[in-house]
């Protein structure tokens, strides 16, 4: 089941005034009806009161902490999580639309798969606001401009967490992985590390990845920060991912450097400036390098 936030939002984030919509756009009402018809809509009690009646040809769920509340034509539930459970178990719903108000939108931002927003291209006076949301976690999928408003669909980017370890020498050269013969990566060079598996801490993932990739027991290493960026999958270049990268550093001795050379591992040492000329995911890799440069300056 897809969970979707649907709302009309002014340029200054206003969504309501005195428990009513502070505008009237016929095309917005038509857009709302077309999207939600024959699906499940969930709303807070105040939003239901502003509408005044159940929306026809839709399953109407109202969230309220009042367990005694009964509303003809609606199902009253105690939480947003309960609406999802009801929609899946009782209705076998394909889509669940969160239609307001502000607190339900705020809660829904953590669980929604998509947002259907009508963007009103002006500031409007009001007393209820759409909650702030992280634009880096959402990707615009479609837009239809209709004069004073635009209908925009956003979809949550898939999120992946990586743990990488920067292995560096006394003179701050960095060991990079040669990926030119690894087709799945779609890039020539990369840092050592990979995905954090379910149930793992970032530290455990870093140790495991270095053991798997270099057969090296990582013992002394330091966490220097987190990098957030967007990357495209090599096999699915149309699909963007929200990448969270946990960055560690460890200084390797001359003995380890020589071991890597002698073993003929697919690796090479680069200076920071040299790496800047070979990276292919600048939104992430340049941020990682900046973290490392800041670490070197401090230490």
N, C-alpha and C positions, 0 to 999 in steps of 0.2 A: 504494500500500500504506500502510495506517495503522499507525503504530508506537505502542504503548500500554504504559505502565508499569502493572503490576498488583501491589498489595502490601496487606498488612494492617499498620496502623500504630497503635501505642498513643498515648495522649494526650501522653506524654513522648518520642515519636518512636522508641521501641524497636520493632524488628522481629524480633529474635532473641536467643536465649540458648543458649550452648554448641552452636551450629550447629543449633538446632531452634527451632520456633515456641514461644513461651512461653505459649501458650493453645490452647484447642481449642473452636472454634465450628463446629458441624456446618453451620450455614447459610452460613458463610464458605467452607467447602470446596465446598459445592454451587454457590455463586455463582461461585467461581473456575472450577469445571469447566464450568459453563454458558457462561461467557464465552470460555474458551480452547479448547473442544472443536473439533476439525477445523481448527485454526489452527496457526501456528508459535509455539513458546515458546523463548525464549533465556535461558540462565542461566549463571552462573559455575560453575567446577568444584566449589567448596565447597557451593554450593546444590544441585548435582546429588547430591553425596555425602550431603547431609542428606535428600534425597528417597529416594535408594537405588536408583532404577530409572527408566527412561524413562517419561514420562507417556503412557498409551495414547491412541490416536486423535488424536495431535498430532505434528507434526514437531518433534523435540527437537534444539536447537542448543546446544552447550556451548562457552563461550569460554575458551580456555586458551592461554598462551604456549608451552606444551609441544607442539612440533610432532610429537612421537612418540606423543602420547597417543591411544589408541583406546578408545572406549566403545561396546560393542554396543548397537544401537538408537538411537544418537545420531550426529550429525555434529559433529565438533570443528572449530572455526574459531579464527582468531587474534585477532579483534577484533570489536567491535560493528558496525563498518562492514561487515566481511565477512559478518556474519549478515544484514544488510539486502540486500547484493548476492546472497547465496545464496537468500534467501527470494523475491526478485523474479525472479531468472534461472532458478533450478532448480525452484522450487515454484509460481511465479506466485501468491504468497500475497496474500490480501486484507488480512490482519491479522498483525502480529508483536507478540507479548506479551513484554515484558521482565519476568521473574519473580524476579530477584535474582541476587546479593546486593547489598550496600550500594554497592560500588564501581561495579557495573554500573548501578544506579539513578542514581548520581551522574553517570555518563557519559550515561545515557539522557535525563536532564533537558534536555540541550541539543538533542536531536533528536526527542523524543517529541511526538506530536500530541495525545495525551490521556493521562489517568491514571485508572485505576479503583482507588480506594482504599477499603479497608475500615477505617473509623475505629473503633478500640476505645476506649470512653469511660472509660478509667481509666489510671493510671500503672502500668507494669509493670517489674519488674527485668529487666535484660538487658545484653548487651554489644555488640549491633549496632544501629545507628540508621539511620533513613531520613534521607537528606541534606536540608539546608535548601533550600527553594525559594522563589522570589519569587512571592508570592500575586498580585501585580499583573499577572503575565503569564498567569494562568490564570483561567478563568471556570467557576464551578460550573454544570453543565448539568442534573444530576438528583441526587436524594437519596432513599434508601429507608431509613427508620429501622426497625431490628429489635432493639429492646431494648438490649442492651449494645453493639451495633455499629450502624454506619450504612454503607450502600453508597453512595459518592459518586463521580460521574463529573465530572472536570474536563477542559476542553478548552483548549488553548493559544489565547490571543487572537492574532488576526492583528496583525502589527506594521507600523507605518508611521512613517518618519522624515521630519520636516519641517524646513525651514530658514526662519525668519522674521526679518524685519528691522524693528525699531522705529525709525521715522523721527520724530525729536522736534526741537522748537525750543528756543531759548534759555530760554524760560520753562517748559520741560518739558511743553508740549502735544504730544500724539501724533497723528500722521496715521493715521486708520483708513480701511479700505476699505469703501465702501458696497456691501453685498451684497443689498440689499432686492429688486433685480430679477434676482438670480442664483438661480434656483430650486434648483439642485443643492446649494447650501450649506446651506439650511435655517436660516439665521440672518441677522440684519440687518447686523451689522458684524463686521469681522475684521481681524487684522493682515496685513501684506503678506508674501507668501512662499508656499511650497508644498512639494511633495514632493521629496525628494532622490532623483534618478534613479540607476539602477544604474551603478556606476562613478564617480559624482560624489563629490567631497568636499563637506562642508557649506558651505565658503566659495564654491566654484564654483556650488553650487545657489542660494545667497543672491544672488550677482551676477546669475545668469541670471533668477531670478524677478523681481527688481526691474526688470531691463531689459525683460522681457516685459510686466510689469503697468504700469509707469510710464514706460517708455522713458527710463529714467534710468541713467546709468553709475555704478554704485556703486564708489567708489574707496577712500575712507577709512571704514572701519567696524571695529567691535570686537566680539569674541565675549564674551558675559557669562555664559554657562552653558547648562545643559541642563534641560529640564522633561519629566517623564514623567507621563503620565496616561491616562485611559480616555475614549474618546468613541464615540458611536454614529454609524453611517453614516446619512446622510439618506435614501438610497434603501432601505436595509435597516435600519430602526430596531431590529430584534431582534438585530442583529449588533454586538457590541462590539469595538473595536479598541484595541490597546495603542499609544499614540502617543508617540513620542520627538521632542521639539521642540528643535532647536538654535537658540539665541536670539542675535541680533546687534543692535547699535544703531549708528545714525549720526545725527549732528546735521545738520539741513538749514538752510541759510541763508534769509534773508528773500527772496532772489531766487528760490530754488527754491520756496518756499512760494507766492510770487506766481505763478510759472509754473504750478503745479498748479491754482491758482484760475482763472487765465486760460484754461487748456486745458479747463476744465469737466470735469475727471476726477471719477469717482465716488468722492469722498473728502471727509473732513471732519476738522478738528482737534478733539480732546477733551482735557480734563484727566484725570488719573488717576481722580479720584472720579467723573467723568461716565462713564468707561469701565466702572467697576464696576457701574453701573446698566444697562448695555446688553448685556453679554456673555451668551452663551447656553451656553458650555461652561466653567463655573466651575472644573472640576477641572484644566483646562489653563490657561485665560486668567488666572485669578487668580494662579496660580503665575508666569506670565510677567510680570504686573504687579509682583509682589513682587520678582522678579529686577531689574526696571527701577528700582523704588524703592530697592533696596539699592545699585544702581549710582549713582543720583543722590546718595544720601547720602554715598557714598565720594568722589565726584568734585565 
